[in-house]
Amino acid sequence: MRHLIWVCLVPLMLVAQEEIPIREEAKGTLEYKDFEKPESCASCHVDIYQQWTQSMMSQSYTHHWDEIEYFDLAEAHAEAVPELRPVVDGCNGCHTPMAFLAGDLPPARPEEGTRANEGVSCDVCHTIVHAKGDPPFNFSYQIDPGRLKYGNKPGLESPHHDTEYNAFYETSEYCADCHNEKSPFGVWVKSTQIEWKEGPYGRDNVTCQVCHMPRALGKNAKMAEQDTVSQHLFHGAHSPGKVAGAIEVRMHPKEREVPWDAVVVLEVQLFNGKCGHKVPSGSVEDRIMWLHVTATDAQGKTYHLPVDKKGFEGEEYTIASDVLAYQDMGVPLGKPDFKGVRREDVPIGDRIFRMPYFDPEGRMTIMQWNTKSLGVDYRIGPRETKIETYTWRLPDDIPVGKITFNAQLNFRKLVKPVADLLGVPEDESEIMPVNSTTTWVQVYEP
């Protein structure tokens, strides 16, 4: 008899009057042996397997930042604050589902080479039947491991397993299981699928799979006939090719020719014409995207231009400064007097596109499980254009001739001061160029 396992963790609220009950009935109900190893799929699904091995799905547990965040912050935090144990165990429901279902918690570190390292494996994804909730969140998938595998194509046969078409695989709700997440305080700390649903791509039913699993002509198995195949690379924020061009950048001056004592006013337009969700999305507590504008005069001297303030509530979190943040890391790090690190390593005055997360004491945090509230949402939504203005009084010694302006939009997967503090490899905080543009004005002597 086949048993359907519902996995739905709604985390414990740390405020009694708002408590949400935990449903952990799936934890420890299965064993690793109930799932096939990814290597067993490789002999038939050659290309799909190789794509998966270089995707973040295969690295969801072994990726260096995920390991550091889980063991050095989340696990250590649960040791110091036992009430956090259920939600920290729940991290594994998405990062290594087999370990959660097997009750192997916390799993061994990746260096031990256990099956937890398989992360989001082929058999995990293709034995999901459905998900609870509207929208689904916090790994609310219904999973049924066994000989029967599900997918998005009807009428397929395999010598190794049974196959069955499941329309759920063609929906964004399938992705929502792990790409929507609530903190223990009931705050949406990941809402990528919700952002999609509320935007133009959701209304047009251009699903997550269209962009992140694009179809191409090929074979999904060695013995199959040629057909359109969903690619299994799952490119997203970790892919420079996916990040590049995600936001279009344009810039123009209010006047093209100006006297040497003028005030130059520039407008920069940033258009999200590529992403069906907000940018940045996903782990927004980690991510940072910023606009850096410079001017270079006729003699080659370069000047940094700070963005004009707009005056909206919470704007201080969207303009780079040298303030300290992330003091709540002191608890898991065993540093009770921890003063924090710089909020972002970005030139002061640059515009930042982000949404800050705050801990129970109102301090900015990168620990999503410790997030009680959210700040201003100054990200760029799908098909949204943001305009940033730069007002620059020309220096007294500006030479006559052309001034060239450059606007560079950059992205980091993890704010650099946090990465440096925790010893995260540099590739996680390296600058990923998104887009750039130039314009010019001509300075004349009256």
C-alpha positions as CSV (number, residue, x, y, z in Angstrom):
1,M,0.0,0.0,0.0
2,R,1.4,3.4,-1.0
3,H,1.4,6.1,1.7
4,L,1.3,9.8,0.7
5,I,3.4,11.9,3.0
6,W,2.4,15.5,3.6
7,V,5.3,17.7,4.5
8,C,4.2,21.0,5.8
9,L,6.1,23.0,8.4
10,V,4.5,26.2,9.6
11,P,7.1,27.5,12.0
12,L,6.6,28.2,15.7
13,M,5.8,31.8,16.5
14,L,8.0,33.2,19.2
15,V,5.2,35.5,20.3
16,A,2.6,33.4,22.2
17,Q,-0.4,35.4,21.3
18,E,0.3,34.9,17.6
19,E,1.4,31.3,17.8
20,I,1.1,29.2,14.6
21,P,1.1,25.4,15.3
22,I,3.9,23.2,13.9
23,R,3.0,20.2,11.8
24,E,6.0,18.0,11.7
25,E,4.3,14.7,11.1
26,A,6.5,13.9,8.1
27,K,9.8,14.3,9.8
28,G,11.4,10.8,10.2
29,T,8.6,9.0,8.5
30,L,10.7,7.8,5.5
31,E,14.3,6.5,5.0
32,Y,17.0,7.4,2.6
33,K,16.6,4.0,1.0
34,D,13.1,5.0,-0.1
35,F,14.7,7.3,-2.6
36,E,16.8,6.4,-5.6
37,K,20.2,8.0,-6.0
38,P,20.7,10.5,-8.7
39,E,23.3,8.3,-10.3
40,S,20.7,5.7,-11.0
41,C,19.0,8.3,-13.3
42,A,22.2,9.1,-15.2
43,S,22.4,6.0,-17.4
44,C,19.2,7.0,-19.2
45,H,18.8,10.7,-18.6
46,V,22.3,11.6,-19.6
47,D,21.9,15.3,-20.4
48,I,19.4,16.0,-17.7
49,Y,21.6,14.4,-15.1
50,Q,24.7,16.4,-16.1
51,Q,22.6,19.6,-16.1
52,W,21.4,18.9,-12.6
53,T,24.9,18.2,-11.3
54,Q,26.0,21.8,-12.0
55,S,22.7,23.3,-10.9
56,M,22.0,24.8,-7.4
57,M,19.5,22.0,-6.9
58,S,22.3,19.5,-6.6
59,Q,24.2,22.0,-4.3
60,S,21.4,23.0,-2.1
61,Y,23.0,21.3,0.9
62,T,26.7,21.4,-0.1
63,H,27.1,24.9,-1.3
64,H,29.6,26.8,0.8
65,W,27.4,29.6,2.0
66,D,24.5,27.3,2.7
67,E,26.8,25.2,4.9
68,I,28.1,28.2,6.8
69,E,24.7,29.8,7.2
70,Y,23.2,26.5,8.4
71,F,25.8,25.3,10.8
72,D,27.5,28.5,12.0
73,L,24.4,30.6,12.3
74,A,21.1,28.6,12.2
75,E,22.2,25.5,14.1
76,A,24.3,27.6,16.6
77,H,21.3,29.8,17.1
78,A,19.0,26.8,17.8
79,E,21.5,25.6,20.4
80,A,21.4,29.0,22.1
81,V,17.6,29.5,21.7
82,P,15.9,26.0,21.8
83,E,12.6,27.4,20.6
84,L,14.2,27.8,17.2
85,R,14.9,24.1,16.9
86,P,11.8,23.2,14.8
87,V,12.3,26.0,12.2
88,V,16.0,25.3,12.0
89,D,15.3,21.6,11.4
90,G,12.8,22.8,8.8
91,C,15.6,24.4,6.7
92,N,16.4,20.8,5.6
93,G,12.9,20.4,4.2
94,C,14.0,22.3,1.2
95,H,17.8,22.1,1.3
96,T,18.0,18.3,1.8
97,P,14.5,16.9,1.8
98,M,15.6,13.3,2.2
99,A,17.4,14.1,5.4
100,F,14.4,15.8,6.8
101,L,12.1,13.0,5.8
102,A,14.5,10.4,7.2
103,G,14.8,12.4,10.5
104,D,18.6,12.8,10.0
105,L,18.7,16.1,11.8
106,P,20.9,17.9,11.8
107,P,22.5,16.1,8.9
108,A,26.2,15.5,8.9
109,R,28.4,18.2,7.4
110,P,28.9,17.8,3.6
111,E,32.5,16.7,4.1
112,E,31.1,13.4,5.7
113,G,29.7,12.4,2.3
114,T,26.2,11.3,3.5
115,R,23.1,11.1,1.3
116,A,22.1,14.5,2.7
117,N,24.6,15.8,0.1
118,E,22.2,14.8,-2.7
119,G,20.2,17.9,-1.9
120,V,17.1,18.4,-4.1
121,S,17.6,15.2,-6.1
122,C,15.9,13.7,-9.1
123,D,13.8,11.3,-7.1
124,V,12.7,14.0,-4.6
125,C,11.3,16.2,-7.4
126,H,9.8,13.5,-9.5
127,T,7.9,11.8,-6.7
128,I,6.1,15.0,-5.5
129,V,2.3,14.7,-6.1
130,H,0.9,18.0,-5.0
131,A,1.2,20.7,-2.4
132,K,-1.0,22.1,0.3
133,G,-2.0,25.7,0.7
134,D,-2.7,28.7,-1.4
135,P,0.0,29.7,-1.8
136,P,2.1,26.7,-0.9
137,F,5.1,27.6,1.3
138,N,7.7,26.1,3.7
139,F,7.9,22.8,1.8
140,S,4.3,21.9,1.9
141,Y,4.7,19.2,-0.8
142,Q,3.0,15.8,-0.8
143,I,5.6,13.2,-1.7
144,D,5.2,9.6,-2.6
145,P,8.5,7.9,-3.3
146,G,8.5,4.6,-5.2
147,R,8.5,3.1,-8.6
148,L,6.1,5.7,-10.0
149,K,7.7,9.0,-11.2
150,Y,5.7,12.1,-12.2
151,G,6.4,14.6,-14.9
152,N,5.0,17.1,-17.3
153,K,4.5,14.8,-20.4
154,P,1.8,12.2,-20.9
155,G,2.3,8.8,-22.5
156,L,6.0,8.2,-21.7
157,E,7.4,4.8,-20.9
158,S,10.6,3.7,-19.2
159,P,12.2,0.3,-18.7
160,H,13.3,1.3,-15.1
161,H,10.2,3.0,-13.6
162,D,6.6,3.8,-14.2
163,T,5.7,7.3,-15.4
164,E,2.6,9.4,-15.0
165,Y,1.7,12.8,-16.3
166,N,0.9,15.3,-13.5
167,A,-0.4,18.8,-14.4
168,F,1.0,20.1,-11.1
169,Y,4.5,20.1,-12.7
170,E,3.4,22.8,-15.1
171,T,2.4,25.2,-12.4
172,S,4.3,27.8,-10.4
173,E,2.8,26.4,-7.3
174,Y,5.2,23.5,-7.7
175,C,8.1,25.9,-7.2
176,A,6.3,27.8,-4.4
177,D,6.9,24.9,-2.0
178,C,10.4,26.1,-1.4
179,H,10.5,29.5,-3.0
180,N,7.8,30.9,-0.6
181,E,8.8,30.9,3.0
182,K,7.5,32.4,6.2
183,S,9.6,33.1,9.3
184,P,8.6,31.9,12.8
185,F,6.9,35.3,13.1
186,G,4.7,34.7,10.1
187,V,6.6,37.1,7.9
188,W,7.2,36.3,4.2
189,V,10.9,36.0,4.1
190,K,10.8,34.4,0.6
191,S,8.0,35.3,-1.7
192,T,9.2,34.8,-5.3
193,Q,6.2,32.8,-6.4
194,I,3.8,35.3,-4.7
195,E,5.6,38.1,-6.5
196,W,5.2,36.3,-9.8
197,K,1.5,35.6,-9.1
198,E,0.7,39.2,-8.3
199,G,2.5,40.5,-11.4
200,P,2.0,40.5,-15.1
201,Y,3.7,37.2,-15.7
202,G,1.3,35.5,-13.3
203,R,-1.7,37.1,-15.0
204,D,-0.4,35.8,-18.4
205,N,0.5,32.4,-16.9
206,V,4.1,32.6,-17.9
207,T,5.3,30.2,-15.3
208,C,8.6,29.9,-13.4
209,Q,9.5,26.9,-15.6
210,V,9.4,29.0,-18.8
211,C,12.4,31.1,-17.7
212,H,14.2,28.7,-15.3
213,M,13.6,25.4,-17.2
214,P,13.5,26.7,-20.8
215,R,12.5,24.1,-23.4
216,A,14.8,23.1,-26.3
217,L,14.8,20.4,-28.9
218,G,16.5,17.2,-27.7
219,K,16.0,13.8,-25.9
220,N,15.0,13.5,-22.3
221,A,16.4,9.9,-22.3
222,K,18.7,7.9,-24.5
223,M,15.9,5.7,-25.8
224,A,13.4,8.6,-26.3
225,E,12.5,10.2,-29.6
226,Q,13.5,13.8,-30.2
227,D,11.2,16.3,-28.6
228,T,11.1,19.5,-26.7
229,V,12.9,19.0,-23.4
230,S,12.8,21.2,-20.3
231,Q,16.4,22.0,-19.4
232,H,17.4,21.2,-15.8
233,L,19.9,23.9,-15.1
234,F,17.6,26.1,-13.0
235,H,19.6,29.2,-13.6
236,G,19.0,32.1,-11.3
237,A,20.8,34.5,-9.0
238,H,24.0,32.3,-9.0
239,S,24.3,32.5,-12.7
240,P,26.2,35.5,-14.2
241,G,24.5,34.9,-17.5
242,K,21.1,35.1,-15.9
243,V,21.9,38.2,-13.8
244,A,23.5,40.0,-16.7
245,G,20.8,42.1,-18.5
246,A,18.1,41.3,-16.0
247,I,17.5,45.0,-15.6
248,E,17.9,47.5,-18.5
249,V,19.7,50.7,-17.7
250,R,19.3,54.0,-19.6
251,M,20.4,57.5,-18.7
252,H,20.1,61.0,-20.1
253,P,20.9,64.6,-19.0
254,K,18.3,67.4,-18.8
255,E,20.6,69.6,-20.9
256,R,23.2,68.5,-23.4
257,E,25.3,71.6,-23.5
258,V,26.0,73.5,-20.2
259,P,28.2,76.4,-19.0
260,W,31.2,75.6,-16.8
261,D,29.3,76.8,-13.7
262,A,26.1,74.9,-14.3
263,V,24.2,72.3,-12.3
264,V,23.9,69.0,-14.3
265,V,20.8,66.9,-13.8
266,L,20.8,63.3,-14.9
267,E,18.0,60.7,-14.9
268,V,18.7,57.0,-14.9
269,Q,15.9,54.6,-15.9
270,L,16.0,51.0,-14.7
271,F,13.5,48.7,-16.3
272,N,12.8,45.1,-15.3
273,G,11.8,43.7,-18.6
274,K,13.2,40.2,-18.1
275,C,12.2,38.8,-14.6
276,G,8.7,37.7,-13.7
277,H,9.4,38.5,-10.0
278,K,11.0,41.4,-8.2
279,V,14.7,42.0,-8.4
280,P,16.4,41.0,-6.1
281,S,14.2,38.1,-5.1
282,G,14.5,34.9,-3.0
283,S,17.0,35.3,-0.2
284,V,16.5,39.1,-0.2
285,E,18.1,39.3,3.3
286,D,21.4,38.3,1.6
287,R,21.1,40.0,-1.7
288,I,22.1,43.5,-2.7
289,M,21.8,45.4,-6.0
290,W,23.1,49.0,-6.4
291,L,23.5,51.7,-8.9
292,H,26.9,53.5,-9.1
293,V,27.1,56.7,-11.2
294,T,30.4,58.5,-12.1
295,A,31.4,61.4,-14.2
296,T,34.7,61.7,-16.1
297,D,35.8,65.2,-17.3
298,A,37.7,66.2,-20.4
299,Q,41.0,65.7,-18.7
300,G,40.2,62.2,-17.3
301,K,39.4,63.1,-13.7
302,T,36.5,60.9,-12.3
303,Y,33.9,62.0,-9.8
304,H,31.4,59.9,-7.8
305,L,27.8,61.1,-7.9
306,P,25.5,60.3,-5.0
307,V,21.8,59.7,-5.8
308,D,19.2,62.4,-5.1
309,K,17.0,61.5,-2.1
310,K,13.3,61.0,-2.8
311,G,12.1,61.3,0.8
312,F,10.1,58.1,1.2
313,E,9.8,56.3,4.5
314,G,12.7,53.9,5.1
315,E,14.8,55.5,2.3
316,E,17.9,55.4,4.5
317,Y,18.1,51.7,3.9
318,T,18.3,52.2,0.2
319,I,21.2,54.6,0.2
320,A,24.7,53.2,0.9
321,S,26.2,54.4,4.2
322,D,28.8,53.3,6.7
323,V,26.3,52.3,9.5
324,L,26.6,49.0,11.3
325,A,24.0,46.2,11.2
326,Y,23.4,42.4,11.7
327,Q,24.1,42.6,15.5
328,D,21.8,39.6,16.1
329,M,24.6,37.3,14.6
330,G,26.3,37.8,18.0
331,V,24.0,35.2,19.6
332,P,24.9,32.2,17.3
333,L,28.5,33.4,17.1
334,G,28.8,33.5,20.9
335,K,29.6,37.2,21.0
336,P,27.2,38.9,23.4
337,D,28.7,42.4,22.8
338,F,28.9,42.1,19.0
339,K,28.6,45.5,17.5
340,G,27.8,44.3,14.0
341,V,29.5,44.9,10.7
342,R,29.0,47.5,8.0
343,R,25.5,47.1,6.5
344,E,26.9,47.1,2.9
345,D,30.3,47.5,1.3
346,V,29.1,49.9,-1.3
347,P,30.3,53.5,-2.2
348,I,28.4,55.9,0.2
349,G,25.6,57.6,-1.6
350,D,24.8,54.9,-4.1
351,R,21.2,53.8,-4.6
352,I,20.4,50.3,-3.3
353,F,17.6,48.1,-4.4
354,R,16.6,45.9,-1.5
355,M,14.1,45.1,1.2
356,P,15.6,45.1,4.7
357,Y,14.7,42.4,7.2
358,F,14.5,43.2,11.0
359,D,15.0,41.0,14.0
360,P,12.7,41.2,17.1
361,E,14.7,44.1,18.4
362,G,14.3,46.1,15.2
363,R,17.9,45.6,14.0
364,M,18.6,44.7,10.4
365,T,19.3,41.0,10.0
366,I,20.4,38.4,7.4
367,M,19.0,35.5,9.5
368,Q,15.6,34.9,7.9
369,W,14.5,32.6,10.8
370,N,15.0,35.6,13.1
371,T,13.0,38.0,11.0
372,K,10.0,39.7,12.8
373,S,9.3,42.5,10.3
374,L,10.2,43.9,6.9
375,G,11.3,47.4,5.9
376,V,10.7,49.4,2.8
377,D,10.4,47.3,-0.4
378,Y,12.6,49.1,-2.8
379,R,13.1,46.4,-5.4
380,I,12.3,46.5,-9.1
381,G,9.1,44.6,-9.9
382,P,8.3,42.8,-13.2
383,R,7.9,45.3,-16.0
384,E,8.5,48.2,-13.6
385,T,10.7,51.2,-14.3
386,K,12.4,53.1,-11.5
387,I,13.9,56.5,-12.2
388,E,16.8,57.8,-10.2
389,T,17.9,61.4,-10.4
390,Y,21.4,62.8,-9.9
391,T,22.0,66.5,-9.4
392,W,25.6,67.6,-9.7
393,R,27.0,71.1,-9.4
394,L,30.1,71.3,-11.6
395,P,33.3,71.8,-9.7
396,D,34.9,75.3,-10.1
397,D,37.9,73.8,-11.9
398,I,35.9,71.7,-14.4
399,P,37.7,71.9,-17.8
400,V,35.8,72.9,-20.9
401,G,34.9,69.9,-23.1
402,K,32.9,66.7,-22.9
403,I,31.9,65.1,-19.6
404,T,31.1,61.4,-19.8
405,F,28.7,59.8,-17.3
406,N,28.6,56.1,-16.5
407,A,25.9,54.3,-14.7
408,Q,26.8,50.8,-13.5
409,L,24.2,48.4,-11.9
410,N,25.8,45.7,-9.8
411,F,24.6,42.7,-7.8
412,R,26.0,40.6,-5.0
413,K,24.5,37.3,-3.8
414,L,25.7,38.1,-0.2
415,V,26.6,41.4,1.4
416,K,30.4,41.5,1.6
417,P,30.9,42.5,5.2
418,V,28.9,39.4,6.3
419,A,30.8,37.2,3.9
420,D,34.1,38.5,5.2
421,L,33.1,38.1,8.8
422,L,32.0,34.4,8.4
423,G,34.8,33.4,6.0
424,V,32.5,32.7,3.1
425,P,34.5,32.1,-0.2
426,E,34.8,35.3,-2.2
427,D,32.7,34.1,-5.1
428,E,29.6,34.5,-3.0
429,S,30.2,38.2,-2.5
430,E,31.9,39.1,-5.8
431,I,30.4,41.8,-7.9
432,M,28.2,40.5,-10.7
433,P,27.6,43.2,-13.3
434,V,23.9,43.6,-14.2
435,N,24.0,46.3,-16.8
436,S,25.5,49.7,-17.6
437,T,25.1,52.7,-19.8
438,T,26.7,56.1,-20.6
439,T,25.7,59.6,-21.6
440,W,27.5,62.9,-21.9
441,V,27.2,66.7,-21.7
442,Q,29.4,69.3,-23.3
443,V,30.8,72.0,-21.1
444,Y,31.4,75.4,-22.7
445,E,32.9,78.6,-21.5
446,P,30.3,81.4,-21.6
